[in-house]
Amino acid sequence: MFTGIITDVGRVTRRTQEGDLRVRISCAYDPAGIDIGASIACNGCCLTVIERGTDDTPWFDVQISAESVSKTNIGDWAEGTRLNLERALKLGDELGGHIVSGHVDGVATVVAMTEEGDSTRVTFAAPDDLAKFIASKGSVALNGTSLTVNEVNGAQFGVNFIPHTKLATNWGDTKVGDRINLEIDTLARYVARLQEWGS
């Protein structure tokens, strides 16, 4: 379980195909504080740590199934790709964003970017089957970041990024055409299910 509040920006330093995909991610986390088997959200994907250590910088390795690669933007990760990271929520931690599971529902695409003062308005196109779950002023997790939706127009929706968010995450790297991991709000998922059940 996560909050969508990014605590570090890591970097992919190695990709190897060993049956499943294995990715090494450099980070600022103390490796001694990362348990083998711990969950870390990497660009919004809940991944399991299988090894950790330190060379010039701390790092951890994750193993990723073909299913996860097919449902996310993990296939786009290359050596040097910067990733939003969040450690799993602990009891007593501040819930600053919203409840995020780390289970990506689909991939949205950046279709437009506009500078508005110091902020950047980004328009995304959601997959048609997920668009109904996205509401104006509701929450979404995009590449693991808890964000508020500004407006919705069909399958497209807009989000505003303030300077702090662009500096504290990998959103400063974003460009039109990028594929973005999308997790819909858990509450929206259950409301839709209740409506289906009652009809």
N, C-alpha and C positions, 0 to 999 in steps of 0.2 A: 504494500500500500504506500502511496506517495501523495504529495501535495501539489506538485507542479511548480514548486519553487526551486529553481536551479541553484545548486550549491557549488558547482565547478564546471569548467569547460575543459573536457579532455581532448585528446588527439589520437586518431588511429595511427599506430606505428608499425603494425604488421597484420597481414591477412594471409591465412593459409587454409587450404581446403583439405580437411582430414576426415573424409566421410561427411561430417558436418563442417560448417565454416567456423574457424577459430580466429578471433580478433584480439589483438593486444591494444590496450588503450592507456596512454599515459595520462596522469592526473596529478592533482595536488593532495589527494587523500593520503594519510599515513598507512602504508601497507599493513603495518602491525595491527591496525584497527579494522581491517577488512577480513572477515572470516571466509574461509573457503565454503562455498555454498550460499554466501550472502547474495541478496538481490540488489542490483544497481540499475536504475533506469538510465538508459543510454539513448538520447534523442527520443525518449518516451517509451522505449521498449524495455520491459522488465527482463533483465538478463542475469544469469547465474555466474558468479565468479568461480573459476576452476583453478586458478593459480594467481599468485601476486608476488611482487618483488620490487626491487629498485635497482636501476642502473644509474644513469645520470639523473633520471627523474623516477618517481614512483610509477608503477603500472599494475594493471590487472588484466587477466585474460578471461574471455567469455567464449562459450561454445554456442553456436546458433544453428537451429534446425533449418532445413529447406523450407518448411512451412512458414517459419517466421520471416525468412528472406522474401518469400513470395507475397506476403501480406503487408510489407513495410517498405521503407526506403533503404533498408540495410544493403541491398544490392548496389546502391549508389556510393556506399562508403569506400573510399580509397585511402591509401597511406597519406596522411596529412589532413584528412577530413576532421574538422572540429565538431565535437559532440556535446550536447547539453547533458550533464550528469546530475543525478540526485540519488542520495542514499535512501534506503527504506525508512519509512516513518517509524519512530519509536513512541511508546506510550509516554505522554507528557510533553511531546514536541508541539510547537506552535503550528496550528493548521492555518497557514497564511494564504493558501490558494484555494483549491477545492479537492475533494477526494478523487484521486487518480489511481487507477489500477495498474497501469503499465502494460495493459493489453490493447494494442493498437487495433482500431476497427477498420482502418483503411488509409489510403494515401490521397491527400489533397494536393492541388497544384497551385503555385503562385501565378496569378494571371495579370496582376497589375501592382505597381508600387508608386505612391505619390508622396512627396514631401509636404508636410503640413506643419509649419513652424519648425520646431526642433524635433518633432515626431515624424514617423513614417506610417502612412496608411497603406496596409497591404490587403489586397483582395485575393481570396482563395476560391477555387472551384472544388467543391466536395463531390465525391461519388454520389450519383443519383440516389442510391439506396440509403445513404446516410444523411442526405440533406434535410430530411424531415425532422431529424433530431437536433438541428442547430437553430437556436432562437435568438433574436435580438436581445441583448443584455444578458444572455445566458453564458455559461462557461463552456470552454473547450480546452483540450490539451493538444497543443501543436508542437511537435518535436519535444514533447515532455514538459512544455511550459504552460502553466495555467494562465489562460487569457480570457478576456471578456469580449464577446461578439458585439460589434457596433451596429451593424445592419445586415439584413439578409435579403437577397434578391434571387429567388429560385434556388438553384444549387450553389450560388455564389454568396460569399459572406466576407465582411471586412473586419479587420482588427487594427487597432492603433498601437504602435510601438514607441514608447517614450525612450529618451536617450539612455536612461539607466538600464532598461531591458536590453537594448542593443549592445551595451558594453558588458553586461554581466552574463550574457548568453552568446550563442552563435548566431543570433538573429542579425547581427551586423554584417554577416557574410551573405545574406539572402539575396537572390536575384530572381527575376521573372523566369518561369519555367521550372524552378526547383520543385521537387516532389517532397511533400511534408507529411510526417506521420501524424495521423488524426485519431484522437480518442474522444468520443462523444461523452457528454456528461452522464454519469450513472443514473441520476434522477430521471433524465429524459428517456433513457432506455426502459426504465421500469414503468413510467407513465404510458409509453407507447405499448408496452406489453399488456398492461391492464386494459387499455382501450381495445386491443385485439381480442383479448379474452372475453370482454363484455359484448362484443359485436356478433 
